[in-house]
Amino acid sequence: MQVFRNARQGDLDQIYGISLATGDGGQDASHLYRDGRLVGHIYSAPYVVLNPEMTLIAGDELGIAGYIVGTYDTAAFERRLEREWWSALRDQYADPAGDPSGWTADERRSFAIHHPHTMWAEIVEAYPAHIHMNLMPRLQGQGVGSRLLEHWISEARQAGVRGVHLGVNADNQGGLRFWSSRGFERLLPPLVPEAETSVWFGRTL
């Protein structure tokens, strides 16, 4: 039986686990990290802690196996992260030095904690909301991702949100196909810098 509900603080360990299990272009990233919580520190946990009402988890008899998290106001959420989230993590993780080409996966994520990416103003203006969604393999191909997405979008529309964006690892072919088939359009220069390696999508609501 599948279960859908808002995320709670008690779900964090499982959500961290899903973030790691899908953190390598949609595949398991546990072999890449010494600290398996780093991916979740950036892409899922802060939403559960700071924005639980804008989260939705999917679970089955084995536990939580998927989630969608996000915010209706990207710029405001970035400011809140700076006030309430990054400081404690910066005390825990060192800002890496030296040649970035030699950094480990842990060091790259640590750098992102100390120097978080600020979304480009042009994208925020057109698509002010953003989301992250991940599913474990056992829930994939069953329409679960579509249910999570459409529920989140329905709530966003009711809140007056006019557009949502997201980023996808360029190697995540399944993710690229999914978002392209759900009404999201690939964002190209000048909205996205020419050198950007991730693939960015936007959808007008």
C-alpha positions in Angstrom: 0.0 0.0 0.0 1.3 3.4 -0.9 1.2 6.3 1.5 1.4 10.1 0.7 1.7 12.8 3.3 3.8 15.8 4.3 7.3 15.1 5.6 8.0 15.2 9.3 11.1 15.7 11.4 11.1 12.0 12.2 11.4 11.2 8.5 14.8 12.9 8.1 17.0 9.8 8.3 15.1 8.1 5.6 15.1 11.2 3.4 18.8 11.6 3.8 19.1 7.9 2.7 17.0 8.5 -0.4 19.1 11.6 -1.3 22.3 9.5 -1.1 20.8 6.5 -2.9 19.8 8.7 -5.9 22.6 11.3 -5.7 24.8 10.1 -8.6 22.7 11.2 -11.6 19.7 9.3 -10.2 21.9 6.3 -9.1 23.3 5.3 -5.8 26.0 7.6 -4.7 27.0 5.9 -1.4 30.3 4.7 -2.9 31.3 8.4 -3.6 31.0 9.8 -0.1 32.6 9.3 3.2 29.8 11.4 4.8 26.6 10.1 3.4 24.5 13.0 4.8 26.2 15.7 2.6 23.8 15.4 -0.3 20.8 15.6 1.9 22.2 18.6 3.8 21.9 20.5 0.5 19.0 19.1 -1.5 16.4 17.7 0.9 16.8 18.2 4.6 16.6 22.0 4.8 13.2 21.8 3.1 11.9 19.3 5.6 13.2 21.3 8.5 12.2 24.8 7.3 9.3 24.2 4.8 7.6 20.9 5.9 4.2 22.2 4.5 5.8 22.3 1.0 7.0 18.7 1.1 5.3 15.4 0.3 6.7 11.9 0.9 5.7 8.6 -0.7 6.1 5.4 1.2 5.1 1.7 1.2 5.3 -1.2 3.6 9.1 -0.9 3.7 9.1 2.8 4.6 9.6 6.1 2.9 10.8 5.6 -0.7 10.4 9.0 -2.4 9.8 12.7 -1.8 9.2 16.0 -3.4 10.5 19.1 -1.6 10.6 22.7 -2.6 9.7 26.3 -2.0 7.3 28.7 -3.6 9.8 31.7 -3.3 13.3 30.7 -4.2 14.9 34.1 -3.4 13.3 34.2 0.1 14.3 30.6 0.8 17.9 31.3 -0.1 17.9 34.2 2.4 16.4 31.9 5.0 19.0 29.2 4.4 21.7 31.8 5.0 20.1 32.8 8.3 19.0 29.4 9.6 20.7 26.5 7.9 24.2 27.0 6.5 25.9 28.4 9.6 25.7 25.2 11.7 26.9 23.1 8.8 29.8 25.5 8.1 31.0 24.8 11.7 30.8 21.1 10.9 32.5 21.0 7.5 35.6 22.8 6.4 35.7 25.0 3.4 38.0 23.1 1.0 41.2 24.7 -0.4 43.4 23.9 -3.3 42.7 22.8 -6.9 39.0 22.0 -7.2 39.8 19.4 -9.9 41.3 17.3 -7.2 38.5 17.6 -4.7 36.6 14.5 -3.4 32.8 14.4 -3.6 32.7 15.3 0.1 34.8 18.4 -0.6 32.7 19.5 -3.5 29.6 19.4 -1.3 31.4 21.1 1.5 32.3 23.9 -0.9 28.6 24.2 -1.8 27.7 24.6 1.9 30.2 27.5 2.3 29.4 29.0 -1.1 25.8 28.0 -2.0 24.6 28.6 -5.5 22.3 31.5 -5.9 19.7 31.0 -8.6 20.0 33.3 -11.6 17.6 36.2 -11.3 16.1 35.7 -14.7 15.0 32.2 -13.9 13.6 33.2 -10.5 11.7 36.1 -12.1 10.0 33.7 -14.6 9.8 30.6 -12.4 10.0 31.7 -8.7 9.4 28.3 -7.2 11.7 25.3 -7.3 11.6 21.6 -6.4 13.7 18.5 -5.8 12.2 15.1 -6.3 13.7 11.6 -5.9 12.3 8.1 -5.9 13.9 4.8 -4.9 13.8 2.2 -7.7 11.0 0.2 -6.0 8.6 3.1 -6.5 9.6 4.1 -10.0 7.4 3.3 -13.0 4.2 3.2 -11.0 3.0 6.8 -11.4 4.3 7.8 -8.0 6.5 10.6 -9.3 3.6 12.0 -11.3 1.3 11.9 -8.2 3.9 13.7 -6.1 4.5 16.3 -8.7 0.9 17.1 -9.5 0.0 17.3 -5.9 2.8 19.8 -5.3 1.9 21.8 -8.4 -1.8 21.9 -7.4 -0.9 23.3 -4.0 1.5 25.8 -5.6 -1.2 27.0 -8.0 -3.6 27.5 -5.1 -0.9 29.6 -3.4 -0.7 31.8 -6.5 2.7 30.5 -7.7 3.2 31.3 -11.4 6.1 29.1 -12.3 8.5 26.4 -11.0 12.1 25.4 -12.0 14.4 22.6 -11.3 17.9 21.3 -12.2 18.8 17.8 -13.4 22.1 16.1 -13.7 23.0 15.9 -17.4 23.8 12.2 -17.0 20.3 11.4 -15.5 18.6 10.3 -18.7 15.5 8.9 -17.0 15.1 12.2 -15.1 15.5 14.2 -18.3 12.8 12.2 -20.0 10.5 12.4 -17.0 10.6 16.2 -16.7 10.3 16.7 -20.5 7.2 14.6 -20.5 5.6 16.5 -17.6 5.2 19.9 -19.2 8.7 21.3 -18.3 10.7 23.0 -20.9 14.4 23.0 -21.0 15.8 26.4 -20.2 18.5 27.7 -22.5 20.9 30.7 -22.7 20.5 33.6 -22.0 18.4 32.3 -19.0 21.1 29.7 -18.3 24.8 30.4 -18.6 26.5 28.8 -21.6 29.0 27.0 -19.4 26.4 25.4 -17.1 26.7 21.7 -16.9 23.4 20.8 -15.3 20.1 20.8 -17.3 17.5 23.3 -16.1 13.8 23.1 -16.7 10.9 25.5 -16.1 7.1 25.1 -16.1 4.6 27.9 -16.1 1.7 27.2 -13.7 
